[in-house]
Amino acid sequence: MDTQLADRLIQIRRQIHANPELGYEEEHTSGLVKRELDRLGIAYISNVAGTGVIATLTRGEGPCVAIRADMDALPMQEETGLPFASAVSGKMHACGHDVHTTMLIGAAALLKDTDFRGTVKFLFQPSEEGPANDPERKSGARKFVEAGHLDDVQAALGMHVDPSLPVGQITYALGPALACTGFFTLEVTGKAAHAGASPQLGIDAVLIASQLVQAAQSIVSRNTPPMETAVLSFTKINGGVAPNVIADKVILEGTIRALNLEVYEAVVRRLQQLIDGLQLIHQTAIVFDLYFTIPSVLNNKTVHQRLQGSLTTVFGKDNVSEVVPLLAGEDFCYYSRKVPSMFYLLGAQDPASPGYYLHHPKVIFNEGCIPFGASFLAKGAVELLEGFR
């Protein structure tokens, strides 16, 4: 990548970073993407799944592959102190999607002047972080797939920046690489009463909630196979009105993770059984709302093998490493379950941001990763086209 393109991509990234937008609200970001595609003369369709953009570059007859970037930010206050930090209160690109979008624009610029045979689809996807305010509770990737935009695709390629990994390195896991993920709320209904004079007349929602949290800890330790990976975490609890009133409501929130989809579904079932039991014991209602759930990302060994030339050319053989799967969720899972796919973690460690990881208000992503990511997406797309001919 020449210096002129690299410098332009950094400017694009900083513009996106300073103007973060939440899921299905990426109007500014998609507008910037469309302007860059217009400048490159690459055709696209817009308003896909709301704010998404899908560009297409075709050279003669051949297969079709897709490369993807997500565009949404997170609802959190940035604390990096960067000169191009978020100008929008309470919103931040703390997961690096601004970098992902920039790298896909860079890949488009590189492929515009590259000779290949077939079609490359550039998926600029909204709302990876969750369903946002979507009434169907669907993320952007799921909507892309359900609308048929991968029906003609033979393989898909994506990546995510990793601020714990040095620039110039890339890692991967084969098979289930990122976790089945669910977010839930639990509303425990009790009955208010005087906490000192007449607690027997109430139904203590705090007591029931605490029993549920404790009992649920046995699900992973005693109800899942020891060689399988699973996590059930309660991360938020809120309830009660005063120190002398039995609480009539407690709301719990949390997440469920597993690499194996069957194990994940078993954890969900067991949690529901515990809830049913506590409802019976305490003669009350507990509403379990698993409001967002996605399967694991499946990385395909054949696709990875076909990308060996690109990986070696861009990173060097010694900088490509296989690692253990990560229990983070990624809606790239919908692409990976539609077509053979690979999803990589790209080194983006910045010396000015030691120890800060994804979703932290002080995390900084090293812009030196952008040429690596854009080049790999471009070269990888061509190599996949050649492999599927």
C-alpha positions in Angstrom: 0.0 0.0 0.0 1.4 3.4 -1.0 1.8 6.2 1.5 -0.9 8.3 -0.1 -3.6 5.7 0.3 -2.4 4.8 3.9 -2.6 8.5 4.9 -6.1 8.9 3.4 -7.3 5.8 5.2 -6.1 7.2 8.5 -8.0 10.4 7.8 -11.1 8.4 7.1 -10.7 6.3 10.2 -10.4 9.4 12.4 -13.5 11.0 10.8 -15.5 7.8 11.6 -14.0 7.6 15.1 -15.0 11.2 16.0 -18.6 10.6 14.8 -19.6 7.2 16.4 -23.1 5.9 15.8 -25.0 3.1 17.5 -26.6 0.1 15.7 -29.0 0.9 12.9 -28.2 4.6 13.3 -25.0 4.7 11.1 -26.2 7.4 8.8 -23.0 9.5 8.8 -20.8 6.4 8.5 -22.7 4.8 5.6 -22.7 8.2 3.9 -18.9 8.4 4.2 -18.7 4.8 2.8 -20.9 5.7 -0.1 -18.8 8.9 -0.9 -15.6 6.8 -0.9 -17.2 4.2 -3.2 -18.4 6.9 -5.5 -14.9 8.3 -5.6 -13.5 4.9 -6.5 -16.3 4.3 -9.1 -17.5 1.1 -7.4 -21.2 0.2 -7.7 -23.2 -0.4 -4.5 -26.6 -0.7 -3.0 -27.5 1.2 0.1 -30.2 1.1 2.9 -29.5 -2.6 3.3 -30.9 -3.6 6.7 -31.5 0.1 7.3 -28.1 1.7 7.1 -26.0 -1.0 5.5 -24.1 -0.7 2.2 -23.1 -3.6 -0.1 -20.6 -2.8 -2.9 -19.8 -5.1 -5.8 -16.7 -5.3 -8.0 -16.8 -7.8 -10.9 -14.1 -8.8 -13.3 -15.5 -11.1 -16.0 -16.9 -14.5 -15.1 -16.1 -16.4 -12.0 -17.1 -17.1 -8.4 -18.2 -14.6 -5.8 -16.6 -14.0 -2.4 -17.6 -11.5 0.4 -15.4 -9.5 2.7 -17.0 -7.7 5.6 -16.8 -4.8 8.1 -19.1 -3.7 10.8 -19.9 0.0 11.4 -21.6 0.5 14.8 -20.2 2.0 17.9 -20.9 1.4 21.6 -23.0 3.4 24.1 -20.1 4.5 26.3 -18.1 7.7 27.1 -14.6 7.8 25.5 -11.7 8.5 27.9 -8.7 8.2 25.5 -7.8 11.9 25.2 -7.1 11.4 21.5 -7.3 14.6 19.4 -9.9 12.9 17.2 -11.8 11.4 20.2 -15.6 11.0 20.0 -17.4 14.2 19.6 -20.7 12.6 20.6 -21.4 12.3 24.3 -22.0 8.7 25.5 -20.9 7.0 22.2 -17.5 5.6 21.4 -15.8 3.3 18.9 -14.4 1.1 21.7 -14.6 -2.1 19.6 -12.6 -0.9 16.6 -15.5 -1.0 14.1 -14.2 2.4 12.7 -11.0 0.6 11.9 -12.8 -2.3 10.3 -14.8 0.0 8.1 -11.7 1.9 7.1 -9.9 -1.3 6.2 -12.7 -2.5 4.0 -12.6 0.9 2.1 -8.9 0.4 1.8 -9.5 -3.1 0.4 -11.9 -1.7 -2.2 -9.3 0.9 -3.2 -6.7 -1.8 -3.7 -9.0 -4.2 -5.6 -10.1 -1.4 -7.9 -6.7 -1.6 -9.6 -6.2 -5.4 -9.2 -6.7 -8.0 -11.9 -8.9 -10.9 -10.9 -11.7 -13.1 -12.2 -15.0 -13.1 -10.4 -16.9 -10.9 -8.0 -16.0 -9.4 -4.7 -18.8 -8.2 -2.4 -17.9 -5.6 0.2 -20.3 -5.9 3.2 -20.5 -2.7 5.2 -22.8 -4.0 7.9 -24.8 -2.2 10.6 -25.4 -3.2 14.2 -23.0 -6.0 15.0 -23.1 -5.3 18.7 -26.6 -6.5 19.1 -30.2 -5.8 17.9 -30.2 -2.2 19.1 -33.8 -1.0 18.8 -34.7 -3.4 16.1 -38.2 -4.7 16.7 -37.3 -8.2 15.3 -34.3 -8.3 17.7 -31.9 -9.1 14.8 -28.4 -7.9 14.2 -27.1 -6.6 10.9 -25.4 -9.8 9.7 -28.5 -11.9 10.3 -30.5 -9.4 8.3 -28.0 -9.5 5.5 -28.1 -13.2 5.3 -31.9 -13.5 5.6 -32.3 -10.9 2.8 -30.3 -13.2 0.4 -27.2 -11.1 0.0 -24.9 -14.2 0.5 -26.9 -16.6 -1.7 -24.4 -16.2 -4.6 -21.3 -16.1 -2.3 -18.9 -19.1 -2.2 -16.8 -17.9 0.8 -16.6 -15.0 3.3 -13.7 -13.4 5.0 -13.7 -11.0 8.0 -11.4 -9.9 10.8 -11.5 -8.0 14.2 -8.8 -5.8 15.6 -7.1 -7.1 18.8 -5.6 -4.4 21.0 -3.7 -7.1 23.0 -1.8 -8.3 19.9 1.2 -6.4 18.3 0.7 -4.8 14.9 1.8 -7.1 12.1 0.5 -10.2 13.7 -2.7 -12.1 13.1 -4.3 -15.1 14.9 -7.1 -17.6 14.2 -8.9 -20.6 15.6 -10.4 -23.3 13.5 -13.9 -24.8 14.0 -15.9 -22.9 16.7 -13.8 -19.8 17.0 -16.0 -17.4 18.8 -18.8 -18.2 21.2 -22.5 -18.8 21.1 -23.7 -15.7 23.0 -26.9 -14.7 24.7 -28.0 -11.7 26.7 -30.8 -12.0 29.2 -32.9 -10.3 31.7 -34.8 -11.9 34.6 -37.6 -10.1 36.4 -38.4 -11.6 39.8 -41.8 -10.6 41.1 -42.3 -10.5 44.8 -44.8 -9.0 47.2 -44.1 -6.0 49.4 -44.5 -6.1 53.1 -43.0 -4.6 56.3 -39.5 -6.0 56.6 -39.5 -6.0 60.4 -43.1 -6.3 61.6 -44.6 -8.7 59.0 -42.1 -10.2 56.6 -44.2 -13.4 56.5 -46.9 -11.5 54.5 -44.5 -10.7 51.7 -42.7 -12.5 48.9 -39.1 -11.5 49.1 -37.8 -10.9 45.5 -34.3 -10.2 46.8 -34.2 -13.7 48.5 -35.5 -15.4 45.4 -33.0 -13.5 43.2 -30.1 -14.5 45.4 -31.2 -18.1 45.4 -31.4 -18.0 41.6 -27.9 -16.6 41.3 -26.4 -19.1 43.6 -28.2 -22.1 42.1 -27.3 -21.1 38.6 -23.6 -21.4 39.4 -24.1 -25.2 39.4 -25.1 -25.2 35.8 -21.6 -24.9 34.4 -19.9 -26.8 37.2 -22.3 -29.7 37.5 -24.5 -29.8 34.3 -22.0 -29.3 31.5 -19.3 -31.8 30.4 -15.9 -30.9 31.9 -14.2 -30.8 28.5 -16.7 -28.3 27.1 -16.4 -24.5 27.6 -19.3 -22.5 28.9 -19.9 -19.4 31.0 -23.0 -18.1 32.8 -22.5 -14.6 34.3 -24.9 -12.4 36.2 -23.7 -8.9 35.6 -26.4 -6.6 36.9 -28.9 -6.6 39.7 -31.4 -4.0 40.7 -34.4 -4.1 43.2 -35.9 -2.9 46.4 -37.2 0.4 47.5 -36.3 0.9 51.2 -34.4 -0.9 54.1 -37.7 -1.6 55.9 -39.7 -2.9 52.9 -39.6 -6.4 51.5 -38.7 -6.0 47.8 -41.5 -6.7 45.4 -39.3 -6.7 42.3 -35.7 -7.5 41.4 -34.3 -7.4 37.8 -31.2 -9.4 37.0 -29.1 -9.2 33.8 -26.4 -11.4 32.4 -24.9 -13.4 29.6 -24.5 -17.0 28.5 -21.5 -18.2 26.4 -20.5 -21.6 25.0 -18.5 -22.8 22.0 -20.7 -25.8 21.3 -24.3 -24.8 20.3 -25.8 -27.9 22.0 -24.0 -27.1 25.2 -25.2 -23.5 25.0 -28.8 -24.6 24.4 -28.5 -27.0 27.4 -27.4 -24.2 29.7 -30.4 -22.2 28.6 -32.7 -25.1 29.3 -31.2 -25.8 32.7 -31.5 -22.1 33.7 -35.2 -22.2 32.7 -35.7 -25.3 34.9 -34.2 -23.6 37.9 -36.5 -20.6 37.3 -39.5 -22.9 37.0 -38.6 -24.6 40.3 -38.1 -21.3 42.2 -41.4 -20.0 40.8 -43.1 -23.1 42.3 -41.4 -23.0 45.6 -42.1 -19.3 46.2 -45.5 -19.2 44.5 -44.5 -16.3 42.3 -43.5 -15.3 38.8 -40.0 -15.0 37.2 -39.9 -13.8 33.6 -36.8 -15.0 31.7 -36.2 -13.0 28.6 -33.3 -14.2 26.4 -33.6 -11.1 24.2 -30.5 -11.6 22.0 -28.9 -14.9 21.1 -26.4 -15.8 18.3 -24.6 -19.1 17.5 -20.8 -19.5 17.4 -18.5 -18.4 14.6 -17.4 -21.4 12.6 -14.0 -21.1 10.9 -13.5 -23.3 7.9 -10.1 -25.2 7.6 -10.3 -25.3 3.8 -10.9 -21.6 3.5 -8.0 -21.0 5.8 -5.7 -23.2 3.8 -6.6 -21.3 0.6 -5.5 -18.1 2.3 -2.0 -19.2 3.1 -0.4 -17.2 0.3 -2.1 -14.0 1.4 -1.3 -14.5 5.1 2.4 -15.2 4.4 2.7 -12.3 1.9 1.1 -9.7 4.2 2.2 -10.9 7.6 5.1 -13.4 7.2 4.8 -17.0 8.2 6.1 -16.4 11.8 3.4 -13.8 12.5 0.4 -16.0 11.8 -0.6 -18.1 14.9 -3.3 -20.5 15.8 -4.8 -19.8 19.2 -7.6 -21.1 21.5 -11.1 -20.0 20.8 -12.4 -16.8 22.4 -15.7 -16.6 24.3 -16.6 -13.3 22.7 -19.7 -13.1 20.5 -19.6 -12.0 16.9 -22.5 -11.8 14.4 -20.1 -12.8 11.7 -21.5 -16.2 12.8 -24.4 -15.8 10.4 -22.1 -15.6 7.5 -20.0 -18.5 8.7 -23.0 -20.7 9.0 -24.2 -19.7 5.5 -21.0 -20.1 3.5 -17.5 -21.4 4.3 -15.7 -18.6 6.1 -12.7 -17.5 8.1 -12.6 -14.8 10.8 -9.2 -13.6 12.1 -8.0 -11.4 14.9 -5.7 -8.6 13.7 -2.9 -7.1 15.9 -3.7 -3.5 16.8 -1.8 -3.0 20.0 -0.9 0.6 20.8 1.9 1.5 23.3 -0.1 4.4 24.6 -2.9 2.1 25.7 -1.3 -0.6 27.7 -3.6 -3.2 29.2 -6.9 -1.9 27.8 -9.0 -4.3 25.8 -12.1 -4.1 23.7 -15.1 -2.2 25.2 -12.9 -0.1 27.5 -13.3 3.7 27.5 -9.5 4.1 27.3 -8.7 1.6 24.6 -6.7 2.9 21.7 -6.2 1.0 18.4 -2.9 1.4 16.6 -3.6 2.8 13.1 -0.5 1.0 11.9 -2.8 -2.1 11.6 -4.8 -0.5 8.8 -2.5 -1.3 5.8 -2.1 -4.9 7.1 -5.8 -5.4 7.3 -6.8 -3.7 4.1 -4.1 -5.6 2.2 -5.0 -8.9 3.6 -8.7 -8.4 2.8 -7.9 -7.5 -0.8 -5.3 -10.3 -1.4 -7.4 -12.8 0.5 -10.5 -12.1 -1.6 -8.5 -12.6 -4.8 -6.9 -15.8 -3.5 -10.3 -17.2 -2.5 -11.6 -16.4 -6.0 -8.8 -18.3 -7.5 -9.3 -21.2 -5.2 -13.0 -21.5 -6.0 -12.6 -21.4 -9.8 
